[in-house]
Amino acid sequence: MAKKAVATLQTGNAGRNHSKCIKMVKSPKTGAYIFQEEIVPNEKVNEYFK
């Protein structure tokens, strides 16, 4: 049997207004690098990486 498609939370172009940004940050506790992920609006991407 085929599975039915499940409704998504995105409507129209709502998903295109945001981007997933991944930044590598050094942990203050261990000194190891960790990856910090965040979903930000497209207009704020450059500010996130500064």
PyRosetta script that sets phi, psi and omega in degrees:
from pyrosetta import init, pose_from_sequence

init()
pose = pose_from_sequence("MAKKAVATLQTGNAGRNHSKCIKMVKSPKTGAYIFQEEIVPNEKVNEYFK")
pose.set_psi(1, 142.6)
pose.set_omega(1, 178.9)
pose.set_phi(2, -82.7)
pose.set_psi(2, 145.1)
pose.set_omega(2, 177.7)
pose.set_phi(3, -84.7)
pose.set_psi(3, 146.3)
pose.set_omega(3, 176.9)
pose.set_phi(4, -80.1)
pose.set_psi(4, 150.0)
pose.set_omega(4, 176.7)
pose.set_phi(5, -72.2)
pose.set_psi(5, 137.9)
pose.set_omega(5, -179.3)
pose.set_phi(6, -95.2)
pose.set_psi(6, 140.2)
pose.set_omega(6, 179.5)
pose.set_phi(7, -64.5)
pose.set_psi(7, 140.2)
pose.set_omega(7, 179.5)
pose.set_phi(8, -98.5)
pose.set_psi(8, 164.8)
pose.set_omega(8, 179.7)
pose.set_phi(9, -80.2)
pose.set_psi(9, -18.3)
pose.set_omega(9, -179.2)
pose.set_phi(10, -81.7)
pose.set_psi(10, 138.4)
pose.set_omega(10, 175.5)
pose.set_phi(11, -123.9)
pose.set_psi(11, 123.4)
pose.set_omega(11, 178.4)
pose.set_phi(12, 66.2)
pose.set_psi(12, -127.5)
pose.set_omega(12, -177.9)
pose.set_phi(13, -98.3)
pose.set_psi(13, 18.9)
pose.set_omega(13, -176.7)
pose.set_phi(14, -62.0)
pose.set_psi(14, -33.8)
pose.set_omega(14, -178.6)
pose.set_phi(15, -74.7)
pose.set_psi(15, -18.6)
pose.set_omega(15, -178.6)
pose.set_phi(16, -85.6)
pose.set_psi(16, -6.0)
pose.set_omega(16, 180.0)
pose.set_phi(17, -87.1)
pose.set_psi(17, -8.1)
pose.set_omega(17, -177.4)
pose.set_phi(18, -127.4)
pose.set_psi(18, 154.5)
pose.set_omega(18, 178.1)
pose.set_phi(19, -131.2)
pose.set_psi(19, 147.3)
pose.set_omega(19, 175.7)
pose.set_phi(20, -91.2)
pose.set_psi(20, 119.7)
pose.set_omega(20, -178.3)
pose.set_phi(21, -109.7)
pose.set_psi(21, 135.8)
pose.set_omega(21, 178.7)
pose.set_phi(22, -120.7)
pose.set_psi(22, 121.6)
pose.set_omega(22, -177.6)
pose.set_phi(23, -121.0)
pose.set_psi(23, 137.3)
pose.set_omega(23, 178.0)
pose.set_phi(24, -91.8)
pose.set_psi(24, 123.3)
pose.set_omega(24, -175.4)
pose.set_phi(25, -127.3)
pose.set_psi(25, 141.6)
pose.set_omega(25, 178.1)
pose.set_phi(26, -84.6)
pose.set_psi(26, 127.9)
pose.set_omega(26, -178.1)
pose.set_phi(27, -72.7)
pose.set_psi(27, 131.3)
pose.set_omega(27, 179.9)
pose.set_phi(28, -70.7)
pose.set_psi(28, -26.2)
pose.set_omega(28, -178.0)
pose.set_phi(29, -76.0)
pose.set_psi(29, -54.2)
pose.set_omega(29, -172.5)
pose.set_phi(30, -101.6)
pose.set_psi(30, -19.9)
pose.set_omega(30, -176.4)
pose.set_phi(31, 84.3)
pose.set_psi(31, -3.4)
pose.set_omega(31, 178.6)
pose.set_phi(32, -82.0)
pose.set_psi(32, 155.9)
pose.set_omega(32, 178.0)
pose.set_phi(33, -85.1)
pose.set_psi(33, 138.2)
pose.set_omega(33, 177.2)
pose.set_phi(34, -126.2)
pose.set_psi(34, 158.3)
pose.set_omega(34, 178.3)
pose.set_phi(35, -102.4)
pose.set_psi(35, 126.9)
pose.set_omega(35, -179.9)
pose.set_phi(36, -109.0)
pose.set_psi(36, 119.7)
pose.set_omega(36, -177.7)
pose.set_phi(37, -108.6)
pose.set_psi(37, 141.4)
pose.set_omega(37, 178.4)
pose.set_phi(38, -155.2)
pose.set_psi(38, 146.4)
pose.set_omega(38, 175.9)
pose.set_phi(39, -101.0)
pose.set_psi(39, 118.7)
pose.set_omega(39, -175.8)
pose.set_phi(40, -125.4)
pose.set_psi(40, 155.8)
pose.set_omega(40, 174.5)
pose.set_phi(41, -64.1)
pose.set_psi(41, 151.7)
pose.set_omega(41, -177.2)
pose.set_phi(42, -59.3)
pose.set_psi(42, -30.6)
pose.set_omega(42, -178.6)
pose.set_phi(43, -71.6)
pose.set_psi(43, -22.4)
pose.set_omega(43, -173.7)
pose.set_phi(44, -103.9)
pose.set_psi(44, 9.6)
pose.set_omega(44, -176.3)
pose.set_phi(45, -63.7)
pose.set_psi(45, -46.5)
pose.set_omega(45, -178.4)
pose.set_phi(46, -64.7)
pose.set_psi(46, -36.2)
pose.set_omega(46, 178.1)
pose.set_phi(47, -66.3)
pose.set_psi(47, -34.7)
pose.set_omega(47, -179.0)
pose.set_phi(48, -64.0)
pose.set_psi(48, -37.6)
pose.set_omega(48, -176.5)
pose.set_phi(49, -85.6)
pose.set_psi(49, -6.8)
pose.set_omega(49, 177.8)
pose.set_phi(50, -83.0)
pose.dump_pdb("model.pdb")
